[in-house]
Amino acid sequence: MKQEPVLSAKSLGKWFPSGNERLVVLDNLDLEIERGEILSIVGQSGAGKSTLLHLLGTLLRPDSGHVTIGGEDVFRLSDHRLSRFRNRRIGFVFQFHHLLPAFTVEENVALPLMIGGASLEKGRAKARDLLDAVALGDRLSHYPNQISGGEQQRVAVARAVATEPEVVLADEPSGNLDDATSDSLHELIWDLRDRLGQAFVIVTHDEKLANQADRKLRLVDRALVDVTARSQGERVKT
């Protein structure tokens, strides 16, 4: 029996005002993501990749269609309930890490847990475990400006998986990193997927990263086209 997808988008559409007309960014788009799958989305600048990611992450509401995450039709929720759902069930990693500068590395990772109702003790304990997992156990008391860009993104990834969400959405997660640091971050994403079982959706211009995903989709003319290609030496889902 086929497993229910962890995330499903049906007939998804989004448009924005443009003078007296409307600019259609996405139209009648369908997408399913399996539990533990790593999916990459590529496309030209302005194609709507970030808009799609924001819809999947419930940061924007669609003008048509539905998004279901973990069996929940998310846009039927009120804004308050949707905010709580987003905090607990969806993780985010952005090109700019968006760590809070006044908080330590440990506190940044613990924060979404505490917002979700965890005690300070439990939040910090989980944060320490995750920071150990991303090889930053010796940076707990450092502030974001005291660690490198690659380390900051590792903290952002640890924060994204802290609440054990069904899916982690990443928008150009290695866009500001050099090649070696990017490769290290990519390895971390695959390692966490294998350990924790979350699905990852990665929007990227990095074709090397995109080609390593379980599936690679290209956003063209407001629609997704599967352009997955396998070659020897590419990473595959375990």
C-alpha positions in Angstrom: 0.0 0.0 0.0 1.4 3.4 -1.0 2.2 5.6 2.0 0.3 8.9 2.3 2.5 11.8 1.2 3.8 14.0 4.0 2.9 17.1 1.9 0.5 17.4 -0.9 -0.4 20.5 -3.0 -3.5 20.3 -5.3 -4.5 22.8 -7.9 -2.3 25.5 -6.3 -2.5 29.0 -7.7 -1.1 32.3 -6.7 -1.3 35.7 -8.4 -0.4 39.3 -7.5 -1.8 42.7 -8.7 0.1 44.2 -11.6 -1.4 47.6 -12.6 -5.0 46.9 -13.8 -4.3 43.2 -14.3 -2.9 40.4 -12.3 0.4 38.6 -12.6 -0.1 34.8 -12.4 2.9 33.2 -10.7 1.6 29.7 -10.1 -1.4 28.1 -11.8 -3.1 24.7 -11.1 0.1 23.2 -9.7 0.1 19.7 -8.1 2.9 18.3 -5.9 3.4 15.4 -3.6 6.3 14.8 -1.2 7.0 11.5 0.5 8.2 11.1 4.1 12.0 11.1 4.2 12.3 12.4 0.6 14.7 15.1 -0.5 13.2 17.1 -3.4 15.0 19.9 -5.2 13.3 22.6 -7.2 15.2 24.6 -9.8 14.2 27.3 -12.3 15.1 30.7 -13.7 15.0 33.7 -11.4 11.5 35.1 -11.2 9.9 31.7 -12.1 8.1 31.6 -8.7 10.3 29.1 -6.8 10.3 31.2 -3.6 6.6 31.9 -3.9 6.0 28.2 -4.1 8.1 27.5 -1.1 6.3 30.2 0.9 3.0 28.6 0.0 4.1 25.2 1.0 5.4 26.6 4.2 2.1 28.5 4.9 3.9 31.9 4.9 1.6 32.9 2.1 -2.0 31.8 1.5 -2.8 30.6 -2.1 -5.5 32.2 -4.3 -6.6 28.7 -5.3 -6.0 25.1 -4.3 -5.1 23.3 -1.2 -2.0 22.2 0.8 -2.1 19.2 3.1 0.7 18.5 5.6 0.6 15.4 7.7 -3.1 14.9 6.8 -4.1 18.5 7.8 -5.6 20.8 5.2 -3.6 23.7 6.5 -5.3 26.7 4.9 -8.6 25.8 6.6 -6.9 26.8 9.9 -7.3 30.2 11.4 -4.2 32.5 11.3 -3.5 31.7 15.0 -3.8 27.9 14.6 -1.9 28.1 11.4 1.0 29.9 13.1 1.1 27.2 15.8 1.0 24.4 13.2 3.8 26.1 11.3 6.0 26.3 14.4 5.6 22.6 15.2 5.3 20.9 11.9 7.4 22.8 9.3 11.1 23.7 9.5 12.7 26.5 7.5 16.2 27.2 6.3 16.9 30.4 4.3 19.9 31.7 2.4 20.4 34.2 5.2 20.3 32.2 8.4 18.1 34.6 10.3 19.6 33.7 13.7 18.8 36.1 16.5 22.0 38.0 17.3 21.1 38.6 21.0 20.8 34.8 21.7 23.5 32.2 21.9 23.7 29.3 19.5 22.1 27.0 22.0 19.3 29.5 22.7 18.6 30.0 19.0 18.0 26.2 18.5 16.0 25.9 21.7 13.7 28.9 20.9 11.1 27.1 18.6 10.8 24.3 21.2 10.1 26.8 23.9 7.6 28.7 21.7 5.9 25.3 21.3 5.6 24.9 25.0 8.7 23.0 26.0 10.4 24.0 29.3 13.7 25.8 29.2 15.4 22.7 30.5 14.0 20.4 27.9 14.5 23.0 25.1 18.2 23.5 26.0 18.7 19.7 26.3 17.3 19.1 22.8 19.3 22.0 21.4 22.5 20.5 22.8 21.8 17.1 21.3 21.1 18.7 17.9 24.2 20.9 18.0 26.3 17.8 18.8 24.7 16.2 15.8 25.8 19.1 13.5 29.3 19.2 15.0 28.8 22.4 17.0 28.6 21.0 20.5 31.6 23.2 21.4 29.8 26.4 20.3 26.8 26.4 22.6 27.6 29.7 24.4 28.8 31.5 21.3 26.7 34.2 19.6 26.0 34.2 15.9 28.6 36.9 15.1 31.3 34.7 16.8 31.0 31.8 14.4 31.6 31.4 10.7 28.9 31.6 8.0 29.0 27.9 7.5 28.5 27.3 11.2 25.7 29.8 11.3 23.9 27.8 8.6 24.5 24.6 10.5 22.8 26.2 13.5 19.9 27.2 11.2 19.5 23.6 10.1 19.6 22.3 13.7 16.9 24.9 14.6 14.8 23.8 11.6 14.6 20.2 12.7 14.3 20.9 16.4 10.6 20.4 16.6 10.8 17.2 14.5 8.7 18.7 11.7 7.3 16.6 8.9 9.0 18.7 6.3 11.9 21.1 6.1 11.8 23.8 3.5 15.2 25.3 2.4 15.5 28.4 0.1 19.0 28.6 -1.3 20.5 27.2 1.9 24.1 27.3 0.6 23.8 30.4 -1.6 26.2 32.5 0.5 28.8 29.8 1.2 32.0 28.8 -0.6 32.2 25.4 -2.4 33.8 23.5 0.4 31.4 24.8 3.1 28.4 24.2 0.7 29.4 20.6 0.3 29.7 20.2 4.0 26.2 21.7 4.5 24.7 19.4 1.8 26.2 16.3 3.5 24.7 17.5 6.8 21.2 17.7 5.2 21.4 14.2 3.9 22.8 12.9 7.2 19.9 14.5 9.1 17.4 13.0 6.7 18.8 9.6 7.2 18.9 10.0 11.0 15.6 11.8 11.6 13.4 10.9 8.6 12.2 14.4 7.7 11.4 15.3 4.1 13.4 18.2 2.7 12.3 20.6 -0.1 15.3 22.6 -1.4 15.0 25.5 -3.8 18.4 26.1 -5.3 20.4 27.5 -8.3 23.1 25.0 -7.4 22.7 22.2 -10.1 25.2 20.0 -8.2 23.0 20.1 -5.1 19.8 19.7 -7.1 21.1 16.7 -9.0 21.8 14.8 -5.7 18.2 15.0 -4.6 15.8 12.0 -4.8 13.8 14.0 -7.3 14.6 17.2 -9.2 11.7 19.4 -10.4 12.0 22.4 -12.7 9.5 25.2 -12.4 8.7 26.4 -15.9 5.7 28.4 -17.1 4.0 28.2 -13.7 4.2 24.3 -13.7 6.6 21.7 -12.3 8.4 19.3 -14.6 10.2 16.3 -13.3 13.8 16.4 -14.6 15.3 13.8 -12.3 18.4 12.2 -13.7 20.5 9.5 -12.2 24.2 9.0 -12.9 26.9 6.9 -11.2 28.2 8.5 -8.0 25.0 10.6 -7.4 23.4 10.3 -4.0 20.2 8.3 -3.7 17.7 7.9 -0.9 18.6 5.2 1.6 
